[in-house]
Amino acid sequence: MGVLRVVLGDQLTTDISALSGLDRACDTVLMMEVAEEGTYVAHHKQKIVMILSAMRHFARGMRDQDIAVDYVALDDAGNTGSFTGEIARAVSRHNPQAIVMTEPGEWRLREAFDGLSDMLGLPVMIWEDDRFFASHGRFSRWAKGRKTWRMEHFYRDMRRETGLLMDGDKPAGGAWNFDSSNRKALPKDFRPPERRRFEPDDVTRKVMALVEARFPDHFGTLDAFGWPVTRKQAREALDDFIDHALPAFGDYQDAMKAGAPFLHHALLAPAIHLGLLSPREVCQAAQTAWREGRAPINAVEGFIRQILGWREYIRGVYWNLMPDYAEGNALGAEHPLPSFYWTGKTDMRCMREAIESTRDHAYSHHIQRLMVTGNFALLAGIAPREIERWYLAVYADAFEWVELPNTLGMTVLADGGRIVSKPYAASGAYIHRMSDFCKSCAYDVKQKEGPRACPFNHLYWSFMIRNRSELEGNPRLAMPYRTLDRMGEKRQADYLADSSAFLETCFD
């Protein structure tokens, strides 16, 4: 009688705490593909394929190490379709003395697993997920007593504690943050670097056929699937990024280009979230590239900040503020999600480019998410949970612990500014400055009013007018509100009328 050790689909590393102390002679590892996880939101087909294929490859690797694996496939006879149902069935098969698992990443699963011991009548030990730099307790100690939470403050503490990009007690390169150097538009003759993608093997192709059969109506296509699904592939993807994309990542991380979904972005978040890469090894690889002169400090610091700073910070926010955080709607946004978020059928070229990339790759980079699809949702007053569920469904790297606070807190300010200092709202001028989308758009980015005006222009000012009581006290918005006051009542009324007329076409 051994221990049943549960490994979930985003815990694919033998360093996971659930496998600590594993006894090959008597313990069994349980892995489960369950329909419920593919349907609580209608996840992108590529996302489901990526996770299931990675799970199957990981299980094969453990068996090669003489670890007993009880693997439940999605189409196995008797599959109950839920984690709790499959754990109960495994208990009846193996009669373990206890169950050990690593804490799941999502609140709803933690709640479900907390009731397992009573349901099954045996000990269930849920151990901390120690793949992160900061434990729940570490973040809580940092947050306690602070009136405002800001990622930059937390990030500096993480730099000091880990020694990443530090020269003694000073930040490497002489500054904590090089973000001001990371906002360049792409040059006219720019050609994006070729990125390492991975041809599906037999395991992945079988999963692709299964997903097409089981989830035919889910968003997305599988034609361009190329995500890493093994540790070896993930390491190759990391090396490719460090060698070919990191050197220019800093300069152009905010840039957008039609037909170029990846640019210099890392494309590593899915592999990190699944456990195929550790955040520490990724940060150390980037730091080494700088120390060896293969990448500039602005690129390396900007990249490490996304992992050591923002990723850790957002996880802390999630676990400290859930479940109430999910219901926030500080700006009272109530509009439904427009259908073009699913179809891409819109005359706004920037939106179409981002949505089509999402459909084809389960990916668009962070500026497209924040300043195009997210900016539109903010300005148009889309209900927070509608846009949040969309982000969770459509992106390969969208796991709720990282996606939900990013969407609700950073993208649509549903938490009233709890985790960021201002709304990320912008007119069409920002998109025009950072992309080539506007030159072939049906709308004119330079027009402020009228039916041919870029919708982001009148939506921006309508948003500022509509939410004035909530936002005008923010010192970072003093300048736009002074500009608004100089416009006069008629022009403000025109903006409101234009945005109202446009939004009527979005919610038919």
N, C-alpha and C positions, 0 to 999 in steps of 0.2 A: 504494500500500500504506500504509494508515493504522493507527491504534491502535483496538482494540476496547475500549470503555469500558463496564464492567459496572455497572449501577445496580440495586440490590435494592429490594424493596418497602417497606422502611423507610428509604429514602434519597431521598425525593422532593423534592429541592430542587436548583436549579441551582447552589447554593453548595457542593454536596458535593465533596469533594476529588477524586473520580474524574473529575469534569468540568473540573477545573482545567487550563487550557491547551488545551482542546478546539479542534481545527482542523476547522471546518465543511466545509472542502474535501475532507477525506479520512478523518476519523474517523467511526466508527459507535458509537452507544450501543445496547447490548444490554439488553433488559428481558425477564424470563421469568416466566410463570405456570407453576408446576410442581406436580404432584399431591403430591409428597413433602412439600412445605411445608404442605399442608393436612391431612396425615394422620399425621405423626409423633406428634402427639397429635390427637385429634378436635376440632379447633377449632370454636368457636361459629360458626354460620352467618353471623351478623352480622359477626363479625371477618373471615371470609374475604371477604365481600362488600365490606366497607370497604376492605380492602387492595387487592383486585383492581380495584375501581372507581377508587380513588385512583391506582393505577398507570396505568390507561388514560387517565384525565384528564391525568395528568402527561405521558405520552407524546404525547398530542395537543398539549399546550402546547409541548413541545419541537419537534415538527414545524412548528408555527406560527412558530417562530423559525428555521426552515430548518436544523434539526439532524437528521441522518439517524438514524432509530431503527429498529432491527430488533426488532420486538415479537413474542414468542412467546406466543400465547394458550393457555389451558388445554386447549381442545378442538381445537387445530391438529393436523392429520395429522402423524404422525411425532414429536410431542412425547414425549421420553423420560421425562418426569416428574421429572427431577432437575436441579439446577443444573449439576453437572459434565457431565452428558450434553448439556445444551443449549448450554453454552459450547463443548464440543467440536464440536457441529454448526455453531455460528456461525463457528468458526475455519475449518471447511471451506468455508463460504459466502463468507467475506470475506478469507481469507488475510492476517490482520493481521501487522504486524511485532512487535506486543507487545500484551499485555492489561494494562489498568489498572483497578483497582477500589478502593473504599474498604473498609476492614476491616469485616467483618460484625459484627453485635452479639452473635452467639451462638458459643460455643466450638466446637460441633460443625461449624459452617460454616467457621470459621477453620481447623480441622484439615483439612477437605476441600479448601479452597482452597490450603493450603500445598503440596499435592501436585500442583497443576495444571501448574506449569512442567515438571516431569519427564514428566507424562502427555502434554502437548501438544507439547513440544519447542520452546518459545519463551518469551521473558521474560514473567513475570507479576509486576507491581508492585502490592503491596497497601499503600495509603496510609492514614495515620491518619485516623480520623473526628474531625474538628476542630469538630464542632457542639457539643461539650461544653465546660464551663468548665475542667475539669481533665483533662489528658492522663493516660494510664496512668502515665507517668513521674512526673508531679506527684503523683499519689496515692501511688505507691510511696515517693517521698521523704518524704511526710508520715507514712506508716505505719511506715517503717523504724525499728526500735529501740523502738517503743512496746509495752509489755506488754499494754495494752488499747486497742481501737479504739472511739471514741465519736463518733457523728455530730456532736454539739454542738461538739466541739473542731475538727473539720474544717470545719464550717459557719462558724465564726468566722474561720478563715483565709480562706475563700472570700469572705466579706463584705469583709475587708480588701483582698484582692487585686482584687476587681471594683469596689469602691466602692459596691456596692448597699446601700442603707439605712445609709449612713455619713454622719456629719457630721464631716468631718476624720478624725481617728483614733478617734472615739467612735461607738458605735452610735446610729443615729437613734432618737429617742424615749427615750433614756436607758437602754435595756436591750437585751441581745442576744436575749432570748426572752420572748415574752408569752403563753406557753402556758397559764399559770395563769388567764388571762382568757378562754380559749377552750373552756370546758367547760360552758356553760349548756345546760339543757334547754329545749326549745321551749315557749313560752307556750301556754296552753290554746286561745286563739283564733287560733293561728298559721295563716297561709295561705302555702304555698310560692310563690315567684315563678315566673312562667311562664318557661320556658327556650327558647332558640332551638334549634329542630331543623330538619332539612333534608329536604324532600320528594325522593325519588329521581327523578333525571332518566332519560332514555332509556338512557344508558350504564349507570347503576346498575341499572335494571330488567332489562337484559339479563344483567348479572352475577348478579342475584338468581335469575333463571330457571336460569342455568348452575349455580349453587351448589345449588339445590334438586334439580336433576337428578343432579349428580355426588356430592353429599354428603347424601343424603336422611335418613340416620340420625344425623347429627351433632346435638348438643345445640342447643337454642334455636329461636326463631321469628324470622321476618323481618317480621312484621306492623307492628312499631313502629320499623323502621329509620329513623334520623334523623341518623346521624353525618356530619360534614363530610368530603367527599372531594376537595375542591379547596382551593388556597391562599386563594381569595376567601372560601369558606365558613368556613374556619378563622379568618380574620381577623374575620368577622362573629361567630363564636362567642366569640372573645376579647373583642370589644367588648361583647357581651351580658353576659358574665360580669363584666367590670369595672364596667359601668353598673348592673346589676340584682342581682347576687349577691355580689360581693366585699364591699360594705359590711357585710353581716351574716355573712360567711363565718367570721370569727374567732369570734364569739360562739357560733355553732351548728355548728361543724365536727364536733363529736363527737355531735351529736344524731341520732336516728333517728325516723322517723314512718311508720306504715303507709300504704301507697298513695302515698308521696311518695319515689321513689327518688333524685331529684336534689338536692332542697333547694337549698342555696347552693353546692354544690360546682362546681368549674370545668368538668368534663367536657372538659378540653383535653388530657389525657395522650395519648390516641390520636393526635391531630393533631401533638403535639410529637414523639412517638416516630417517626411516619411521615416527619417532615421538613416538614410543611405549615406549621408554626410553629417558630421557633427558641426555645430556652429563654431566651436573652438578651432577645429582644423581649418575651416574655411577662412576665419579671421587671421589665423597664423600664416596661411598661405599668402594672403594679401599683404600682410605686414612684411613677410620675407621678400616679396617682390619689390617693395619700397626700399628695404634695407640693402638689397642687392642692386638697386638702381634700375630696375625693370619697369617701374611704374611710379608716377609722381605722387606726392603727398596728398594733393587735393582729391585725386581719384581714390587712393587707398583709404584715406580718412572718411570720405563720403560713403564708401562701400561698407567699411567696418561699422560706421554709425548706424546703418540700416539694420545690422544684425545685433551688435552689442548694445546699441542704443534703442532704436525704435522697436525691434522685435521683442526684446526683453521687457521694455516699458509697457507695450501693449498687452503682453501676457499678464503682467502684474495688474494692470487696469482691469482686465477681464475677470480674473479670479478674486480681486478685492471688491468689485462692484456688482457682480452678477448675484441673483438673477434680475434684480430691479433695473439694472442698466439697460437691458434689452428693450424695455418699454418706454424709454425716453423719447420725448417729442417736444423739445423746448420751444420750437418755433411754430408749433401747431400745424405742421404740414400735413395735408390730407389728400392730395391728388393721387390717383392710381398710376401705376407704372405704364407709360405708353407702350403700345404693342411693338413699336419699332425697336425697343430694346431687345426683342426676340427675333425680329425679322431683318433688321438693318435697313428697312425701307424708309428712308428719310432724305430730304433734300439737303440737310446739314451734312456737309462732307466730313467734317471732323468726327461727328457721331457715327456716321456710316463706316468710316475707316476703323474706328475703335471696335465697333460691334462686329464687323466682318472679320477682323483679326481674332476677336474672341471666339467667334463661331468656328474658325478654321484651326486655331491653335490652343484654345482654352487659355489664352494669354493676351493681355495687352499690358504695356509697362505702366509704372506707377503714376506718371504724369497724365497719361491717357485716362486712367481710372479716376484720378483726383480732379484734374482740370478740364476734362471733357465730359465723360459720362457722369461723373460725380458732381461736377460743377453744374451741369444741366439739371440734375435731380435736386440740388440745393436751390437753384434759382427758380425752378418751376414749382417748388413746393411739393415734391413727391413724398408720400408718406414714408417715414424712415424705415419701417419694417419691410415695405415693398422693395425698396432699392437694396436693402441689406440682404434680403433673401435672394435677390438676383445675383449680387456679387458672390454670395456663398455658393450658388448653383453653377456659375459659368466659368470659374477660374480654377485651374489645376492646383494652384497653391492656396486656395481658399478653404481654410479650416476655421471653425467658428471662433476659437480663442484668439486668432489673429485678425480674422476678417471683420467680426462684429464690432469691436471697438474702433477699428480703423474707419469703418463705414459710418457708424452712428456718431462717433466723437470727432473724427477729423474731417470726414467728407461732408456730412449734412448737419453738423452741429446740433444733433438731437439731444446731447447732454448739456447744452447751454454753455459750452466752453470749458467743461471740466478738465479736458486734457490738452487743449490747444488754446492759443492766445487770441485767435481771430478766425472768422469763417474763411474758407478757401473759395471765395467768390471772385469771379473775374468776368470781364466783358470779352468780346471777340478779339480785342486788341492783343490780349495775352496769347491766345491761340495762334493768331497771325504772326506774332513775333517769334514763337517757338516752333513753328511748323510750316509746311508748304500746303496745308490743306485748303486755305482760303482762296487760293488763286483759281481753283476750278470748282468753286462752290456756286450753287444757285443763288445764294445770298451775297450781298456786298458787305464785307466787314467794315468798310469805311462809312457806311450809311448808319445813322443812329435811329432814324424813325422811318415809318412807312413799311409797306408790305415786302420790299426787297431788302430791308435792313437785316443785318445779321441778328438772328434771334437772341444771341447771347448779349447783345447791346441793350435792347430794351428790357430783357429779362433781368439783367443786372440791376438796372436802376429801379425797376419795379420791386425787386427783392429788397433793395435798400429802403425804399419807401414803405413797403408793407411791413417790414420788421424793425422800423425805426425805434419803437419803444423798447425793444429788447437789445438793440445793438448800438445806439448812438452814444452810450456811455463808455464804449470801448475806445481807449485812447488811440488804438491802431486804426480806427475808422474815422478819426476826426477829419482827415483831409477829404475823403469822399463825401462826407456829410456837409462840409463847407461847400464843395462843388455843387451838391444837390440843392442847397439853399440858394445859390446864385442862379439857378435855372429858372426859377419862377414857377407859379402854380400851373400855367398852361402847358409848359413843356413836361412837367411832371405828370399831368393828366394825360398827355399824349403817350408817354411811355407806358402808363398803366393801361391805356386803351389798346396800344399795339401788342403788349404782352398778353392781355386778355384775349384778343382776337386770335393770336397765334396759338395759345394754349387750347382754345376751343377745337383747333384742328388736330391736336395731339391726343385728345381723350374721347374720340368718337367711338 
